[in-house]
């Protein structure tokens, strides 16, 4: 690859890192992407897809498959504690998952495609917003601007800290967990603390929910029926010692390896809440948030990645269990054939979502070359 291009991408990555934007608010990030893409002469650029998403289409005008490659563009509500020159300028917001790097990989791929366009079929580059909240993929797929995009394959990667640089991490079937969060609101009735029998305190209902949910967890990643329910937040009543509480709220995250298992666990949770509501005479409401479908890797897509990695002399490691984190690219793999893979970010790289994390620029050319090789194998 052209070293000048890599240096240009590194500078752009640092610019994005210094100017992070939260999920659903990626206005300037999308402008930077659009400006760069115009220099790559794609057949078409479509903006404001699913919010501030951008699509770049490279169409050969000849029959063939449509291959979609996706990067995420949003940042996190985390305060950066690094003091390097490209540290975040936006208080309380920073790129602590590497989406600045993922974005620049796809931009570098666009530059390669400007010089080596597909010989048949189409290549679609999707710069997706709002991955961190689990909303972006759904909004993109539901957007009328995306309706005509019917990919035969979809691909994405994530940088993985604490794994040697450039190693390709693969996993057949589920690559990341199905994840969703629940907000539980318990409505009782306030009373004087000296006469709690005249009200309905939610404390016992809260206690039983916590205990019951713990019995549904099977935190053994090596097992197919892995499930994990994690308490996130509990709130009850007020600091008013003369008052027996009448309202409580709990929040949990749920994780399983497959979409089928998360749906079964969801049903168990809802039935349990109904039973506890009746038992303690409280009204229980719930809502779901930040839902991530399990990333379901297709065997044909995995084999394509293996061949591409070997072509580029990259070391491949196969993961025994999926990653426990959520990734909304999973929704794409539930609807289309495709796969997500990891690229080692280095053994000394800080963990994802750590205030000291920074994307390793050394893997930019690795990811770009691998994406390009995948496209060559499928289209040329």
N, C-alpha and C positions, 0 to 999 in steps of 0.2 A: 504494500500500500504506500501511497505518496506520504512521505513524512510531513510535508507541509500541511496536508489535510489533517493529519493527527494532531499537529500543533494547533491548528485552527479549532478543532473540536475540543481540545483541552481548554483553550481560552473561553470558548463558548460554554463549556460545562461549568467552569468557575464563575462565569457571569450568571448562569442560572442558579448556581449554588448560593451566590451572594444575594439573589433576589427571589427567594422562595415564595410560593403562594399556596394557600390552603385548598383543600378539595372543594371544587365548585366555584373557585374564585381565581382560576388560572388565566386571567385576562392577558397580562403582559407576557406570560410564558407562551401562550398560543400565538401571540404576535411575533415573538422571536422565532418560533418554529416556522411560521408562515413566511417570514422574510428570508430565512435560510432556504426553505423549500423552493422558493421562486428561482433561486440560482441553480436548481437541479433540473429544471424543465420537465416536471412530470406532466403526464397527459392532462391531469385535472387535480386541483386542490379544492377540497371542500372544508369549510370552516364551521365552527359552532355546531359540532356534532355531539349530541348528548350533553350539551353545556358548552365547554370551551375545547372540545376535542377537535382534532384536525385529521383529515384523510388525504393522503397523497396517492394518486393512482398512476401506475406506469403500465400502459396498455399497449401490447404489441400489435393489436388489431388483427391478430391471427388466433384461430381457435386453440383452446388449451385450458388448463386449469387456472383457477384464481387462488393465489396464495396470499394470505394475510399475515403480516408481522406486526406485533403490537408492542408499544412501550407505554409506560405510565408517566404522568407529568406533574403530579401534585406533591406537595410537601406535607410536613407534620407539625402539629402544635407543640413543638419541643424547643426549648431554649438551647442554642448552641453555646458550647463553652470553649471551642477552639479559638485560637488567636491568629490563625494564618490570614493572609491578605484577602482571600475570597470568602471569609466568614460571613454568615448571614447578616444582612443589614436590616432585616425585618424582625423586630423584637418578638420573641416567643414563637417564631416560625423557623424551621430549617429543614434541609434535605437530609434526613437521617435514615433514609431507606435506599438511597441511590437512584431515585427517579431522574435526577439531573443527568446521571451517567447513562441510564437506559435511554433517555431522550436523545442524547448525543450519538449513541450507537445507531439509532434508527436514522438520524440525520446523516451520519457518515455512510450508511447503507444507501440512502437516497442519492448521495453524491456519486457512489459507485454505479448506481443504476443510470445516472445521467450519462455516464460514459459507456456503460455496458447494459443497455436496456434488454428486457426479456425478449427472446426470439419467438416465443408463442405465449398465449394466455395473458394473464394480468398479475401484477404484484401490487398489493395494497399495503400501505404503511399507515397504521393507526396510532396516533398520539392521543392516548385516552386520559380523560380527566377523572378525578374523584375515585381513584383506586382505594385509597386508605379508608374510606368510609363504606366501601362495598356498593356504592351507588353507580359508579361510572359505567361499568360494563352493561348494566341493565338499561341505563339511559341511552347509551350508544345504540344498542340493539333495537330499542324501541323507537329510535329517531327515524322519521320518514326518509331522512337523507341516507340512511344506512340500508333501507329496504332492498335496493337493487344490488347490494353487495352480498353475494352468495358464495363465500369461500369454500373451496374443496379441502383446504387445509388451513389451520391457524397455528402460529408459533409465537412464543415469547420466552424470555429468559429472566432470571433474577440473579444478581450477584450474591454470593454466599460467603460472608466473612468466616475466618478461622479454617478455611479450606485453602490448600496451596494455590497460588496464582495460576490461572488458566486451566485448571482441571475442570472437566465437564462432568457435572453431576446429573445422573439420569435415574429415573424410577419408573418402572412400568406400572400401569393402572394409576392409582391415586398418587399425585405428586405433592399436593398440599391438602390439608384437612377441609372438611365442610365446617364452617363456623357461623354461628349466629348468636345474637345477644338478646336477652329478654329483660323487660322492665315490668316488675310486678307491683301493683298498687293495692294495698289492703285498706279497706274502709270499715272502720268500726264506729265507736261512739265515745266521745269524751265524757268524763265524769270527774267528780272530786276524787282526789287520791285517797281520801278517807272512806269513800263509798264506791270503789271500783265496780261493785256488783250492779250499780245503776247505769253503767256504760258497757262498752265492748272494747276491751283492750286487745290490740292485734299481736301482742308479744308472743303468746303461745302458738298462734298461727305461723308467725315468723320463725319461731324455733323449730317447729315441725317441718316447715318448708326446707330449711337449711339441712336438717338431719335426713329427711327423705331424699333430697337431691344428691346428698353425698353417697347414698346407697346406689344411685344410678351411675356413678362414675366407675370406670374401669380403666385407670390410668396406666395401662400396660401397652405401650406403642407397638410392641412386637405381635400383638394379637389383632386379628381381623375385627373383633367386636370392641376395639378401643373406643372409649367414650370418656369425656372429661367435662365436668360441670364445675366452673370456678366462680365462687362468690366475688363480686366486684365492689358492691356498695350496699350499705344498709343504713336506713334512716327511720327513726320512729319518734313520734311525739316531739316535745320541746323541753328545754331545760326550765320547767315550771313545776316545782316539787309538790305543788298542791293539786296537780292535774294528772289524771290517769289518761294515757295516750289514746287517741281515737283513730290514728292514721299511721301507716307504715309503708315503706317502699324498699324493695330489694332489686338488685340487678345481678345477673349472672351471664357468663358466656358458656356456650355449648360447643363441643368439638367432637367430631367423629371422622372416620376415614372415608366414608362414602355418603353420597346424597341420600340413598335409601335409609341408611342408619340414622342420619340426622332427622329425617322425617318421622321415623319410628320413635326416636327419643322425644321429639316435639310432642307427639301424641301422648306419650307417657307423662310428660310434664303437665300438659293441659288437663288430663284426667286427674292427676294428683292435686292440682289447684282446685278443681271442682270439689273433690272429696274434703279437702281442708276447709274450703269455704263453708260447706254444709256443717262440718263438725264444730266449727268455732263461731258460727253465725256471723260471719263477716262477708262483705262483698269484695271479691277479688277481680281486678281488671289486669289485663296484660297487653303488652305490645312488643313487637319484634323490631330489632334495629341492627344495622351493620351486618347484613347477611352475606356470606361468601360461599359460593358453591364449591364443592370439591373439584380440584383440577384433575380431570380424568384423562390420562395420557393414552393416546391411541397407538397400537403396536406398529402400524405402518409408519406413523409419524416418528416414533422412537427409532425405528430402524433407519429412517432417513437421516436423523441426527447422528446416529452412530457412524454411518458411512461418511457423512460430512466431516465429523470430528477426526476420523481416521485419515481422511484425505488431507487434512490440515495438520496431521501429526500431533493431535491433542490427546492428552491422557484422559481416559474415561473411567469414572468410578460409579458403581451402581449402589444406590442407597437402599438399605434394607427396609426401612419404614418411611412413610411420607413425612414431610415437614408438618409440624403442628400449627404453624401460622396459617392465616387465611389469605387468599389471593383471588381477587374477583375475575381474573382471567379464567377461573374455573367455569364461569357461566358460558364463555365461548366454547370451552372443550365439552360442555354438556350438550351444546347445540351443533358443533361442527367437529370433524376429525381434526386432531391437532395434539400438541404437546407443549409443555413448559419444561425447561431444563435449567440447571444452575451453572454458574461459572465461578470458580474459586476466586475470592477477593483477597486472598493472602492470609497466612496464619497470624499475622500481627494486626490485621484489620479489626477495628472495634466492632462489636455486634450491631446488628440492625437496630434502629431506634435508640441507640446510645447517644448521649449528647456530644460525644467526641468523634462519632463516626464521620468518615468522608469517603466518597466513592474512589476506588483506585483507578486512576487514569490508564494504568498499564494494560487493563483488560479491554479497553476500547477497541483496538484493532482485532483482538481475539474474537470478540462478539460480532463485529462487523463482518469479518471474513467467514465466520461460521454461518451467519444469516445468508450471506451471499452464496456460499457453497450449497446450502439447503435449496435455495431458489434455482440454482443451476441444475441440480439433480432432478428436481421436479418439473422443470419447464424446458430445459435445453437437451 
